[in-house]
Amino acid sequence: MKFREFVRILDTHGFTLDRERGSHKQFKGIVGGRMRLVTVDYDQAGDDIPKRNLASMVRQSGLPKKLFR
């Protein structure tokens, strides 16, 4: 999965860019009545997300895993 696709899924589910510092962008959204903060670290939006990073970002988001397949 590309970073661009991941951010598009977050946008679709109500996440907004909260803050940015260098290559780290933090998106904020409410999922299941809880405030969620997802840290996305990338230089190029077209780059592939490493599997461990993807798993961590999916956990942070609180969204179902099937959305990211």
mmCIF file of the N, C-alpha and C atoms, coordinates in Angstrom:
data_MODEL
# 
_entry.id   MODEL 
# 
loop_
_atom_site.group_PDB 
_atom_site.id 
_atom_site.type_symbol 
_atom_site.label_atom_id 
_atom_site.label_alt_id 
_atom_site.label_comp_id 
_atom_site.label_asym_id 
_atom_site.label_entity_id 
_atom_site.label_seq_id 
_atom_site.pdbx_PDB_ins_code 
_atom_site.Cartn_x 
_atom_site.Cartn_y 
_atom_site.Cartn_z 
_atom_site.occupancy 
_atom_site.B_iso_or_equiv 
_atom_site.pdbx_formal_charge 
_atom_site.auth_seq_id 
_atom_site.auth_comp_id 
_atom_site.auth_asym_id 
_atom_site.auth_atom_id 
_atom_site.pdbx_PDB_model_num 
ATOM 1   N N  . MET A 1 1  ? 0.846   -1.167 0.000  1.00 0.00 ? 1  MET A N  1 
ATOM 2   C CA . MET A 1 1  ? 0.000   0.000  0.000  1.00 0.00 ? 1  MET A CA 1 
ATOM 3   C C  . MET A 1 1  ? 0.895   1.234  0.000  1.00 0.00 ? 1  MET A C  1 
ATOM 4   N N  . LYS A 1 2  ? 0.484   2.233  -0.736 1.00 0.00 ? 2  LYS A N  1 
ATOM 5   C CA . LYS A 1 2  ? 1.211   3.498  -0.830 1.00 0.00 ? 2  LYS A CA 1 
ATOM 6   C C  . LYS A 1 2  ? 0.728   4.451  0.268  1.00 0.00 ? 2  LYS A C  1 
ATOM 7   N N  . PHE A 1 3  ? 1.596   5.372  0.656  1.00 0.00 ? 3  PHE A N  1 
ATOM 8   C CA . PHE A 1 3  ? 1.224   6.365  1.659  1.00 0.00 ? 3  PHE A CA 1 
ATOM 9   C C  . PHE A 1 3  ? 0.016   7.194  1.193  1.00 0.00 ? 3  PHE A C  1 
ATOM 10  N N  . ARG A 1 4  ? -0.016  7.508  -0.090 1.00 0.00 ? 4  ARG A N  1 
ATOM 11  C CA . ARG A 1 4  ? -1.117  8.290  -0.653 1.00 0.00 ? 4  ARG A CA 1 
ATOM 12  C C  . ARG A 1 4  ? -2.457  7.586  -0.431 1.00 0.00 ? 4  ARG A C  1 
ATOM 13  N N  . GLU A 1 5  ? -2.489  6.260  -0.650 1.00 0.00 ? 5  GLU A N  1 
ATOM 14  C CA . GLU A 1 5  ? -3.717  5.482  -0.469 1.00 0.00 ? 5  GLU A CA 1 
ATOM 15  C C  . GLU A 1 5  ? -4.132  5.452  0.996  1.00 0.00 ? 5  GLU A C  1 
ATOM 16  N N  . PHE A 1 6  ? -3.149  5.306  1.890  1.00 0.00 ? 6  PHE A N  1 
ATOM 17  C CA . PHE A 1 6  ? -3.434  5.257  3.320  1.00 0.00 ? 6  PHE A CA 1 
ATOM 18  C C  . PHE A 1 6  ? -4.059  6.576  3.782  1.00 0.00 ? 6  PHE A C  1 
ATOM 19  N N  . VAL A 1 7  ? -3.473  7.691  3.365  1.00 0.00 ? 7  VAL A N  1 
ATOM 20  C CA . VAL A 1 7  ? -3.998  9.003  3.763  1.00 0.00 ? 7  VAL A CA 1 
ATOM 21  C C  . VAL A 1 7  ? -5.391  9.224  3.183  1.00 0.00 ? 7  VAL A C  1 
ATOM 22  N N  . ARG A 1 8  ? -5.650  8.726  1.982  1.00 0.00 ? 8  ARG A N  1 
ATOM 23  C CA . ARG A 1 8  ? -6.970  8.850  1.365  1.00 0.00 ? 8  ARG A CA 1 
ATOM 24  C C  . ARG A 1 8  ? -8.026  8.114  2.193  1.00 0.00 ? 8  ARG A C  1 
ATOM 25  N N  . ILE A 1 9  ? -7.669  6.920  2.712  1.00 0.00 ? 9  ILE A N  1 
ATOM 26  C CA . ILE A 1 9  ? -8.592  6.159  3.559  1.00 0.00 ? 9  ILE A CA 1 
ATOM 27  C C  . ILE A 1 9  ? -8.870  6.928  4.850  1.00 0.00 ? 9  ILE A C  1 
ATOM 28  N N  . LEU A 1 10 ? -7.822  7.506  5.436  1.00 0.00 ? 10 LEU A N  1 
ATOM 29  C CA . LEU A 1 10 ? -8.020  8.301  6.652  1.00 0.00 ? 10 LEU A CA 1 
ATOM 30  C C  . LEU A 1 10 ? -8.954  9.484  6.381  1.00 0.00 ? 10 LEU A C  1 
ATOM 31  N N  . ASP A 1 11 ? -8.720  10.188 5.275  1.00 0.00 ? 11 ASP A N  1 
ATOM 32  C CA . ASP A 1 11 ? -9.572  11.334 4.917  1.00 0.00 ? 11 ASP A CA 1 
ATOM 33  C C  . ASP A 1 11 ? -11.023 10.914 4.742  1.00 0.00 ? 11 ASP A C  1 
ATOM 34  N N  . THR A 1 12 ? -11.236 9.766  4.109  1.00 0.00 ? 12 THR A N  1 
ATOM 35  C CA . THR A 1 12 ? -12.585 9.260  3.867  1.00 0.00 ? 12 THR A CA 1 
ATOM 36  C C  . THR A 1 12 ? -13.330 9.009  5.174  1.00 0.00 ? 12 THR A C  1 
ATOM 37  N N  . HIS A 1 13 ? -12.589 8.625  6.220  1.00 0.00 ? 13 HIS A N  1 
ATOM 38  C CA . HIS A 1 13 ? -13.214 8.284  7.495  1.00 0.00 ? 13 HIS A CA 1 
ATOM 39  C C  . HIS A 1 13 ? -13.132 9.418  8.520  1.00 0.00 ? 13 HIS A C  1 
ATOM 40  N N  . GLY A 1 14 ? -12.956 10.638 8.045  1.00 0.00 ? 14 GLY A N  1 
ATOM 41  C CA . GLY A 1 14 ? -13.079 11.809 8.904  1.00 0.00 ? 14 GLY A CA 1 
ATOM 42  C C  . GLY A 1 14 ? -11.819 12.284 9.602  1.00 0.00 ? 14 GLY A C  1 
ATOM 43  N N  . PHE A 1 15 ? -10.664 11.723 9.269  1.00 0.00 ? 15 PHE A N  1 
ATOM 44  C CA . PHE A 1 15 ? -9.420  12.184 9.866  1.00 0.00 ? 15 PHE A CA 1 
ATOM 45  C C  . PHE A 1 15 ? -8.959  13.453 9.162  1.00 0.00 ? 15 PHE A C  1 
ATOM 46  N N  . THR A 1 16 ? -8.375  14.362 9.933  1.00 0.00 ? 16 THR A N  1 
ATOM 47  C CA . THR A 1 16 ? -7.844  15.595 9.369  1.00 0.00 ? 16 THR A CA 1 
ATOM 48  C C  . THR A 1 16 ? -6.405  15.767 9.815  1.00 0.00 ? 16 THR A C  1 
ATOM 49  N N  . LEU A 1 17 ? -5.625  16.493 9.022  1.00 0.00 ? 17 LEU A N  1 
ATOM 50  C CA . LEU A 1 17 ? -4.237  16.759 9.371  1.00 0.00 ? 17 LEU A CA 1 
ATOM 51  C C  . LEU A 1 17 ? -4.217  17.675 10.580 1.00 0.00 ? 17 LEU A C  1 
ATOM 52  N N  . ASP A 1 18 ? -3.629  17.211 11.670 1.00 0.00 ? 18 ASP A N  1 
ATOM 53  C CA . ASP A 1 18 ? -3.582  17.978 12.910 1.00 0.00 ? 18 ASP A CA 1 
ATOM 54  C C  . ASP A 1 18 ? -2.307  18.802 12.993 1.00 0.00 ? 18 ASP A C  1 
ATOM 55  N N  . ARG A 1 19 ? -1.172  18.154 12.761 1.00 0.00 ? 19 ARG A N  1 
ATOM 56  C CA . ARG A 1 19 ? 0.094   18.877 12.801 1.00 0.00 ? 19 ARG A CA 1 
ATOM 57  C C  . ARG A 1 19 ? 1.134   18.140 11.971 1.00 0.00 ? 19 ARG A C  1 
ATOM 58  N N  . GLU A 1 20 ? 2.192   18.874 11.655 1.00 0.00 ? 20 GLU A N  1 
ATOM 59  C CA . GLU A 1 20 ? 3.228   18.334 10.790 1.00 0.00 ? 20 GLU A CA 1 
ATOM 60  C C  . GLU A 1 20 ? 4.578   18.859 11.265 1.00 0.00 ? 20 GLU A C  1 
ATOM 61  N N  . ARG A 1 21 ? 5.541   17.952 11.341 1.00 0.00 ? 21 ARG A N  1 
ATOM 62  C CA . ARG A 1 21 ? 6.890   18.365 11.708 1.00 0.00 ? 21 ARG A CA 1 
ATOM 63  C C  . ARG A 1 21 ? 7.869   17.513 10.904 1.00 0.00 ? 21 ARG A C  1 
ATOM 64  N N  . GLY A 1 22 ? 8.543   18.139 9.970  1.00 0.00 ? 22 GLY A N  1 
ATOM 65  C CA . GLY A 1 22 ? 9.446   17.404 9.091  1.00 0.00 ? 22 GLY A CA 1 
ATOM 66  C C  . GLY A 1 22 ? 8.662   16.440 8.220  1.00 0.00 ? 22 GLY A C  1 
ATOM 67  N N  . SER A 1 23 ? 9.057   15.168 8.249  1.00 0.00 ? 23 SER A N  1 
ATOM 68  C CA . SER A 1 23 ? 8.370   14.180 7.425  1.00 0.00 ? 23 SER A CA 1 
ATOM 69  C C  . SER A 1 23 ? 7.250   13.472 8.185  1.00 0.00 ? 23 SER A C  1 
ATOM 70  N N  . HIS A 1 24 ? 7.026   13.840 9.444  1.00 0.00 ? 24 HIS A N  1 
ATOM 71  C CA . HIS A 1 24 ? 5.965   13.223 10.243 1.00 0.00 ? 24 HIS A CA 1 
ATOM 72  C C  . HIS A 1 24 ? 4.700   14.074 10.178 1.00 0.00 ? 24 HIS A C  1 
ATOM 73  N N  . LYS A 1 25 ? 3.614   13.436 9.797  1.00 0.00 ? 25 LYS A N  1 
ATOM 74  C CA . LYS A 1 25 ? 2.313   14.110 9.768  1.00 0.00 ? 25 LYS A CA 1 
ATOM 75  C C  . LYS A 1 25 ? 1.404   13.377 10.738 1.00 0.00 ? 25 LYS A C  1 
ATOM 76  N N  . GLN A 1 26 ? 0.645   14.117 11.535 1.00 0.00 ? 26 GLN A N  1 
ATOM 77  C CA . GLN A 1 26 ? -0.257  13.485 12.488 1.00 0.00 ? 26 GLN A CA 1 
ATOM 78  C C  . GLN A 1 26 ? -1.690  13.853 12.114 1.00 0.00 ? 26 GLN A C  1 
ATOM 79  N N  . PHE A 1 27 ? -2.490  12.801 11.951 1.00 0.00 ? 27 PHE A N  1 
ATOM 80  C CA . PHE A 1 27 ? -3.886  12.947 11.580 1.00 0.00 ? 27 PHE A CA 1 
ATOM 81  C C  . PHE A 1 27 ? -4.750  12.640 12.792 1.00 0.00 ? 27 PHE A C  1 
ATOM 82  N N  . LYS A 1 28 ? -5.774  13.454 13.000 1.00 0.00 ? 28 LYS A N  1 
ATOM 83  C CA . LYS A 1 28 ? -6.661  13.291 14.146 1.00 0.00 ? 28 LYS A CA 1 
ATOM 84  C C  . LYS A 1 28 ? -8.061  12.961 13.651 1.00 0.00 ? 28 LYS A C  1 
ATOM 85  N N  . GLY A 1 29 ? -8.719  12.039 14.353 1.00 0.00 ? 29 GLY A N  1 
ATOM 86  C CA . GLY A 1 29 ? -10.081 11.668 14.012 1.00 0.00 ? 29 GLY A CA 1 
ATOM 87  C C  . GLY A 1 29 ? -10.748 10.955 15.171 1.00 0.00 ? 29 GLY A C  1 
ATOM 88  N N  . ILE A 1 30 ? -12.059 10.791 15.066 1.00 0.00 ? 30 ILE A N  1 
ATOM 89  C CA . ILE A 1 30 ? -12.819 10.102 16.105 1.00 0.00 ? 30 ILE A CA 1 
ATOM 90  C C  . ILE A 1 30 ? -13.340 8.794  15.532 1.00 0.00 ? 30 ILE A C  1 
ATOM 91  N N  . VAL A 1 31 ? -12.990 7.694  16.206 1.00 0.00 ? 31 VAL A N  1 
ATOM 92  C CA . VAL A 1 31 ? -13.427 6.361  15.788 1.00 0.00 ? 31 VAL A CA 1 
ATOM 93  C C  . VAL A 1 31 ? -13.978 5.663  17.018 1.00 0.00 ? 31 VAL A C  1 
ATOM 94  N N  . GLY A 1 32 ? -15.212 5.215  16.933 1.00 0.00 ? 32 GLY A N  1 
ATOM 95  C CA . GLY A 1 32 ? -15.826 4.504  18.056 1.00 0.00 ? 32 GLY A CA 1 
ATOM 96  C C  . GLY A 1 32 ? -15.959 5.363  19.300 1.00 0.00 ? 32 GLY A C  1 
ATOM 97  N N  . GLY A 1 33 ? -16.146 6.659  19.119 1.00 0.00 ? 33 GLY A N  1 
ATOM 98  C CA . GLY A 1 33 ? -16.304 7.559  20.248 1.00 0.00 ? 33 GLY A CA 1 
ATOM 99  C C  . GLY A 1 33 ? -15.005 7.963  20.922 1.00 0.00 ? 33 GLY A C  1 
ATOM 100 N N  . ARG A 1 34 ? -13.870 7.546  20.374 1.00 0.00 ? 34 ARG A N  1 
ATOM 101 C CA . ARG A 1 34 ? -12.569 7.876  20.947 1.00 0.00 ? 34 ARG A CA 1 
ATOM 102 C C  . ARG A 1 34 ? -11.749 8.708  19.975 1.00 0.00 ? 34 ARG A C  1 
ATOM 103 N N  . MET A 1 35 ? -11.020 9.672  20.522 1.00 0.00 ? 35 MET A N  1 
ATOM 104 C CA . MET A 1 35 ? -10.120 10.478 19.706 1.00 0.00 ? 35 MET A CA 1 
ATOM 105 C C  . MET A 1 35 ? -8.899  9.630  19.349 1.00 0.00 ? 35 MET A C  1 
ATOM 106 N N  . ARG A 1 36 ? -8.556  9.594  18.074 1.00 0.00 ? 36 ARG A N  1 
ATOM 107 C CA . ARG A 1 36 ? -7.412  8.813  17.595 1.00 0.00 ? 36 ARG A CA 1 
ATOM 108 C C  . ARG A 1 36 ? -6.404  9.744  16.947 1.00 0.00 ? 36 ARG A C  1 
ATOM 109 N N  . LEU A 1 37 ? -5.133  9.482  17.160 1.00 0.00 ? 37 LEU A N  1 
ATOM 110 C CA . LEU A 1 37 ? -4.053  10.245 16.555 1.00 0.00 ? 37 LEU A CA 1 
ATOM 111 C C  . LEU A 1 37 ? -3.145  9.253  15.829 1.00 0.00 ? 37 LEU A C  1 
ATOM 112 N N  . VAL A 1 38 ? -3.009  9.425  14.521 1.00 0.00 ? 38 VAL A N  1 
ATOM 113 C CA . VAL A 1 38 ? -2.220  8.514  13.692 1.00 0.00 ? 38 VAL A CA 1 
ATOM 114 C C  . VAL A 1 38 ? -1.005  9.267  13.165 1.00 0.00 ? 38 VAL A C  1 
ATOM 115 N N  . THR A 1 39 ? 0.180   8.737  13.439 1.00 0.00 ? 39 THR A N  1 
ATOM 116 C CA . THR A 1 39 ? 1.416   9.336  12.947 1.00 0.00 ? 39 THR A CA 1 
ATOM 117 C C  . THR A 1 39 ? 1.816   8.649  11.653 1.00 0.00 ? 39 THR A C  1 
ATOM 118 N N  . VAL A 1 40 ? 1.979   9.449  10.597 1.00 0.00 ? 40 VAL A N  1 
ATOM 119 C CA . VAL A 1 40 ? 2.371   8.943  9.284  1.00 0.00 ? 40 VAL A CA 1 
ATOM 120 C C  . VAL A 1 40 ? 3.703   9.597  8.941  1.00 0.00 ? 40 VAL A C  1 
ATOM 121 N N  . ASP A 1 41 ? 4.724   8.780  8.682  1.00 0.00 ? 41 ASP A N  1 
ATOM 122 C CA . ASP A 1 41 ? 6.069   9.270  8.405  1.00 0.00 ? 41 ASP A CA 1 
ATOM 123 C C  . ASP A 1 41 ? 6.460   8.904  6.981  1.00 0.00 ? 41 ASP A C  1 
ATOM 124 N N  . TYR A 1 42 ? 6.511   9.911  6.106  1.00 0.00 ? 42 TYR A N  1 
ATOM 125 C CA . TYR A 1 42 ? 6.933   9.636  4.736  1.00 0.00 ? 42 TYR A CA 1 
ATOM 126 C C  . TYR A 1 42 ? 7.536   10.862 4.081  1.00 0.00 ? 42 TYR A C  1 
ATOM 127 N N  . ASP A 1 43 ? 8.386   10.615 3.086  1.00 0.00 ? 43 ASP A N  1 
ATOM 128 C CA . ASP A 1 43 ? 8.989   11.686 2.307  1.00 0.00 ? 43 ASP A CA 1 
ATOM 129 C C  . ASP A 1 43 ? 8.244   11.869 0.990  1.00 0.00 ? 43 ASP A C  1 
ATOM 130 N N  . GLN A 1 44 ? 7.880   10.740 0.352  1.00 0.00 ? 44 GLN A N  1 
ATOM 131 C CA . GLN A 1 44 ? 7.181   10.772 -0.926 1.00 0.00 ? 44 GLN A CA 1 
ATOM 132 C C  . GLN A 1 44 ? 5.857   10.038 -0.796 1.00 0.00 ? 44 GLN A C  1 
ATOM 133 N N  . ALA A 1 45 ? 4.766   10.656 -1.243 1.00 0.00 ? 45 ALA A N  1 
ATOM 134 C CA . ALA A 1 45 ? 3.441   10.050 -1.112 1.00 0.00 ? 45 ALA A CA 1 
ATOM 135 C C  . ALA A 1 45 ? 3.298   8.775  -1.936 1.00 0.00 ? 45 ALA A C  1 
ATOM 136 N N  . GLY A 1 46 ? 4.129   8.599  -2.952 1.00 0.00 ? 46 GLY A N  1 
ATOM 137 C CA . GLY A 1 46 ? 4.042   7.419  -3.807 1.00 0.00 ? 46 GLY A CA 1 
ATOM 138 C C  . GLY A 1 46 ? 4.851   6.237  -3.318 1.00 0.00 ? 46 GLY A C  1 
ATOM 139 N N  . ASP A 1 47 ? 5.562   6.394  -2.195 1.00 0.00 ? 47 ASP A N  1 
ATOM 140 C CA . ASP A 1 47 ? 6.373   5.300  -1.659 1.00 0.00 ? 47 ASP A CA 1 
ATOM 141 C C  . ASP A 1 47 ? 5.491   4.229  -1.021 1.00 0.00 ? 47 ASP A C  1 
ATOM 142 N N  . ASP A 1 48 ? 5.996   2.994  -1.023 1.00 0.00 ? 48 ASP A N  1 
ATOM 143 C CA . ASP A 1 48 ? 5.308   1.899  -0.344 1.00 0.00 ? 48 ASP A CA 1 
ATOM 144 C C  . ASP A 1 48 ? 5.533   2.003  1.161  1.00 0.00 ? 48 ASP A C  1 
ATOM 145 N N  . ILE A 1 49 ? 4.522   1.611  1.940  1.00 0.00 ? 49 ILE A N  1 
ATOM 146 C CA . ILE A 1 49 ? 4.633   1.609  3.392  1.00 0.00 ? 49 ILE A CA 1 
ATOM 147 C C  . ILE A 1 49 ? 5.220   0.268  3.820  1.00 0.00 ? 49 ILE A C  1 
ATOM 148 N N  . PRO A 1 50 ? 6.303   0.272  4.622  1.00 0.00 ? 50 PRO A N  1 
ATOM 149 C CA . PRO A 1 50 ? 6.816   -0.993 5.156  1.00 0.00 ? 50 PRO A CA 1 
ATOM 150 C C  . PRO A 1 50 ? 5.739   -1.687 5.999  1.00 0.00 ? 50 PRO A C  1 
ATOM 151 N N  . LYS A 1 51 ? 5.716   -3.018 5.990  1.00 0.00 ? 51 LYS A N  1 
ATOM 152 C CA . LYS A 1 51 ? 4.647   -3.779 6.649  1.00 0.00 ? 51 LYS A CA 1 
ATOM 153 C C  . LYS A 1 51 ? 4.510   -3.452 8.127  1.00 0.00 ? 51 LYS A C  1 
ATOM 154 N N  . ARG A 1 52 ? 5.632   -3.332 8.842  1.00 0.00 ? 52 ARG A N  1 
ATOM 155 C CA . ARG A 1 52 ? 5.552   -3.038 10.282 1.00 0.00 ? 52 ARG A CA 1 
ATOM 156 C C  . ARG A 1 52 ? 4.956   -1.659 10.523 1.00 0.00 ? 52 ARG A C  1 
ATOM 157 N N  . ASN A 1 53 ? 5.330   -0.680 9.701  1.00 0.00 ? 53 ASN A N  1 
ATOM 158 C CA . ASN A 1 53 ? 4.780   0.666  9.848  1.00 0.00 ? 53 ASN A CA 1 
ATOM 159 C C  . ASN A 1 53 ? 3.290   0.674  9.550  1.00 0.00 ? 53 ASN A C  1 
ATOM 160 N N  . LEU A 1 54 ? 2.881   -0.061 8.514  1.00 0.00 ? 54 LEU A N  1 
ATOM 161 C CA . LEU A 1 54 ? 1.470   -0.127 8.153  1.00 0.00 ? 54 LEU A CA 1 
ATOM 162 C C  . LEU A 1 54 ? 0.651   -0.715 9.296  1.00 0.00 ? 54 LEU A C  1 
ATOM 163 N N  . ALA A 1 55 ? 1.142   -1.804 9.885  1.00 0.00 ? 55 ALA A N  1 
ATOM 164 C CA . ALA A 1 55 ? 0.423   -2.438 10.991 1.00 0.00 ? 55 ALA A CA 1 
ATOM 165 C C  . ALA A 1 55 ? 0.280   -1.480 12.165 1.00 0.00 ? 55 ALA A C  1 
ATOM 166 N N  . SER A 1 56 ? 1.312   -0.735 12.458 1.00 0.00 ? 56 SER A N  1 
ATOM 167 C CA . SER A 1 56 ? 1.272   0.228  13.559 1.00 0.00 ? 56 SER A CA 1 
ATOM 168 C C  . SER A 1 56 ? 0.278   1.352  13.278 1.00 0.00 ? 56 SER A C  1 
ATOM 169 N N  . MET A 1 57 ? 0.287   1.865  12.054 1.00 0.00 ? 57 MET A N  1 
ATOM 170 C CA . MET A 1 57 ? -0.619  2.970  11.711 1.00 0.00 ? 57 MET A CA 1 
ATOM 171 C C  . MET A 1 57 ? -2.074  2.507  11.713 1.00 0.00 ? 57 MET A C  1 
ATOM 172 N N  . VAL A 1 58 ? -2.326  1.273  11.284 1.00 0.00 ? 58 VAL A N  1 
ATOM 173 C CA . VAL A 1 58 ? -3.689  0.734  11.300 1.00 0.00 ? 58 VAL A CA 1 
ATOM 174 C C  . VAL A 1 58 ? -4.173  0.610  12.744 1.00 0.00 ? 58 VAL A C  1 
ATOM 175 N N  . ARG A 1 59 ? -3.305  0.124  13.647 1.00 0.00 ? 59 ARG A N  1 
ATOM 176 C CA . ARG A 1 59 ? -3.660  0.028  15.071 1.00 0.00 ? 59 ARG A CA 1 
ATOM 177 C C  . ARG A 1 59 ? -3.963  1.398  15.656 1.00 0.00 ? 59 ARG A C  1 
ATOM 178 N N  . GLN A 1 60 ? -3.139  2.386  15.328 1.00 0.00 ? 60 GLN A N  1 
ATOM 179 C CA . GLN A 1 60 ? -3.344  3.737  15.839 1.00 0.00 ? 60 GLN A CA 1 
ATOM 180 C C  . GLN A 1 60 ? -4.680  4.314  15.375 1.00 0.00 ? 60 GLN A C  1 
ATOM 181 N N  . SER A 1 61 ? -5.075  3.984  14.146 1.00 0.00 ? 61 SER A N  1 
ATOM 182 C CA . SER A 1 61 ? -6.297  4.556  13.589 1.00 0.00 ? 61 SER A CA 1 
ATOM 183 C C  . SER A 1 61 ? -7.560  3.993  14.226 1.00 0.00 ? 61 SER A C  1 
ATOM 184 N N  . GLY A 1 62 ? -7.521  2.730  14.661 1.00 0.00 ? 62 GLY A N  1 
ATOM 185 C CA . GLY A 1 62 ? -8.713  2.107  15.232 1.00 0.00 ? 62 GLY A CA 1 
ATOM 186 C C  . GLY A 1 62 ? -9.730  1.675  14.188 1.00 0.00 ? 62 GLY A C  1 
ATOM 187 N N  . LEU A 1 63 ? -9.388  1.806  12.916 1.00 0.00 ? 63 LEU A N  1 
ATOM 188 C CA . LEU A 1 63 ? -10.278 1.394  11.834 1.00 0.00 ? 63 LEU A CA 1 
ATOM 189 C C  . LEU A 1 63 ? -10.079 -0.100 11.563 1.00 0.00 ? 63 LEU A C  1 
ATOM 190 N N  . PRO A 1 64 ? -11.076 -0.770 10.976 1.00 0.00 ? 64 PRO A N  1 
ATOM 191 C CA . PRO A 1 64 ? -10.939 -2.201 10.674 1.00 0.00 ? 64 PRO A CA 1 
ATOM 192 C C  . PRO A 1 64 ? -9.810  -2.464 9.677  1.00 0.00 ? 64 PRO A C  1 
ATOM 193 N N  . LYS A 1 65 ? -9.089  -3.569 9.865  1.00 0.00 ? 65 LYS A N  1 
ATOM 194 C CA . LYS A 1 65 ? -7.967  -3.917 8.995  1.00 0.00 ? 65 LYS A CA 1 
ATOM 195 C C  . LYS A 1 65 ? -8.384  -4.138 7.549  1.00 0.00 ? 65 LYS A C  1 
ATOM 196 N N  . LYS A 1 66 ? -9.628  -4.601 7.365  1.00 0.00 ? 66 LYS A N  1 
ATOM 197 C CA . LYS A 1 66 ? -10.066 -4.929 5.991  1.00 0.00 ? 66 LYS A CA 1 
ATOM 198 C C  . LYS A 1 66 ? -10.124 -3.698 5.093  1.00 0.00 ? 66 LYS A C  1 
ATOM 199 N N  . LEU A 1 67 ? -10.182 -2.499 5.655  1.00 0.00 ? 67 LEU A N  1 
ATOM 200 C CA . LEU A 1 67 ? -10.174 -1.273 4.846  1.00 0.00 ? 67 LEU A CA 1 
ATOM 201 C C  . LEU A 1 67 ? -8.842  -1.053 4.158  1.00 0.00 ? 67 LEU A C  1 
ATOM 202 N N  . PHE A 1 68 ? -7.783  -1.629 4.713  1.00 0.00 ? 68 PHE A N  1 
ATOM 203 C CA . PHE A 1 68 ? -6.434  -1.356 4.229  1.00 0.00 ? 68 PHE A CA 1 
ATOM 204 C C  . PHE A 1 68 ? -5.869  -2.480 3.379  1.00 0.00 ? 68 PHE A C  1 
ATOM 205 N N  . ARG A 1 69 ? -6.705  -3.332 2.827  1.00 0.00 ? 69 ARG A N  1 
ATOM 206 C CA . ARG A 1 69 ? -6.226  -4.425 1.976  1.00 0.00 ? 69 ARG A CA 1 
ATOM 207 C C  . ARG A 1 69 ? -6.349  -4.076 0.527  1.00 0.00 ? 69 ARG A C  1 
# 
